[in-house]
Amino acid sequence: MIFILLQAIENESDRILLTDLYTQHQRLFLYKANMYTRNSSHAEDVLQDAMIRVIRKVDTLRGLTEAQMVAYVDRAIYSCAMTFLQKEAKTPQADEWEDALEGIQSETDVMDHLNRKELSIQLGIVLEQLAPRERNALIYKYIFEYKDSEIARILSVKPESVRMILTRARRNLKQFVMKEEQHGLQYQETNGAI
């Protein structure tokens, strides 16, 4: 059904972009839908709803890296799964809603949300600097929580090679982050901020 939805996209470049993204990461997206819903019988429905949301927001995806697009779809899957689980659960009482809204509207929660959003954008930028194999290994391991054996199969390498790739990727990621921090510090010093 999802491939039918993707083929219905009128703009050819959008259709190719989303079809390639879905084809390349279909297993990962279904795995996440299963994990979030805790029920494999509803996972495909949740994934379909998520892809409909993504199709509607294709303009947002165009400027993102592959890693950012995968993370964007993951968030859409999570959101659809939470909506599904909320519908499955009993409706909370009025005082429970008030407590929940009060927690969401606090200044600390808003700042925390903004900081996480900024961090995810920065992480996407840094991940883009890694070699594709290293970047994908990190995404599969830490975003999609795949086991080394699954990552090895996807990357077509031996399982022991996955550990080596991840070690190299973490080391390179750390170097990029330290370089960015150093660059930011030098920028502040030259502009008299320190």
SULBELHU-V204266 format. One record per run of one state. SS is the DSSP state (@ for helix, = for strand, . for the rest). FROM is the first residue (numbers start at 0). LEN is the number of residues. If there is no record, write none. Layout:
BEGIN
ss->SS from->FROM len->LEN
ss->SS from->FROM len->LEN
END
This chain:
BEGIN
ss->. from->0 len->1
ss->@ from->1 len->6
ss->. from->7 len->4
ss->@ from->11 len->26
ss->. from->37 len->2
ss->@ from->39 len->17
ss->. from->56 len->1
ss->@ from->57 len->4
ss->. from->61 len->4
ss->@ from->65 len->23
ss->. from->88 len->5
ss->@ from->93 len->11
ss->. from->104 len->2
ss->@ from->106 len->22
ss->. from->128 len->3
ss->@ from->131 len->12
ss->. from->143 len->4
ss->@ from->147 len->8
ss->. from->155 len->3
ss->@ from->158 len->32
ss->. from->190 len->4
END
